Amino acid sequence: MSPAHGFRGRHVVSADDFSKDDLLALLDTASYFESDVGPRLAGKILATLFFEPSTRTRLSFESAMHRLGGSVLGFADEKATSRTKGESLADTIRMVECYCDAIVIRHPQEGAARLAAENARVPVINGGDGSNQHPTQTFLDLYTIRKATGRIDGLKVGFFGDLRYGRAVHSLAKALLHFDVEMTFVGPSMLRLPQELREKIAAKGRLSKEVESLDDAKPLDVLYVTRIQKERFPDPSEYERIKYAYRLDRAGAERFGPDLKILHPLPRVTEVATDVDDLPGALYFEQARNGVTVRKALLSLILSDAEFPAR
Ligand code: CP
């Protein structure tokens, strides 16, 4: 049996909160959830509180819950809630916990998911808080990488794009610290990794290179591309100056050789040319599809006592 039963009732706020054993147990359970596992969460209710736009995270959580026989309530627009009357986030969470068994929250402020967890008696799952963390994106990223390559240890992983504001980058880099990987960071100097995270990765001996040109990042097994996080720029003119600063095209991808796996949390804007999409290693739409499988596994582990056979 999988040891993943330690997930029961647990908050999911930061990738840091999960050990290597936790992560591997979740990935094993997700493999089991590739097949139809039936209505394991009948009678359970998930609340999805989205204070920021989302396509994949909200809809894949909702799809996962429906596929497991549970139900969903929530909102995708804060303007439709009593927050507009001045209700605090803490009070909103105290109300919502009365109506559900678990909460998924996305919020523009760093730390909002932690605050929600501190005020909830039901598990809170962080669906992205500002530039900080997006742990369930990390779970599906790890799942996609392992499914495509058969391993995580021993890989050379490159991050390409907005390393400064990209929460998917921050979460995944933290989780990869549990594994024997070499990390390379590629992007404009203005969008470098936050210093604290950079130091953490370097201290663990996992920082391979920081470069501005993609060609200088070779060789890589995995390239994780992100868009520029326009909504996080304090000064819109800074975004205007840099918005076309980098792009992966087919020729650039092919210079890494046929085995390169290309991931992207999506949405894409201009940073990956559409002619990359039909390369065998372009996994980003498959990655989004895996979001339902991984979130089905996560919700089942958090909301039920069931144990699942390891892969
Ligand atoms: N990857 C991701 O978080 O996508 P959404 O913003 O559409 O949820």
Boltz pocket constraint, residues with backbone or C-beta under 6 A from the ligand:
constraints:
  - pocket:
      binder: B
      contacts: [[A, 53], [A, 54], [A, 55], [A, 56], [A, 57], [A, 58], [A, 127], [A, 128], [A, 137], [A, 265], [A, 266], [A, 267]]
      max_distance: 6.0
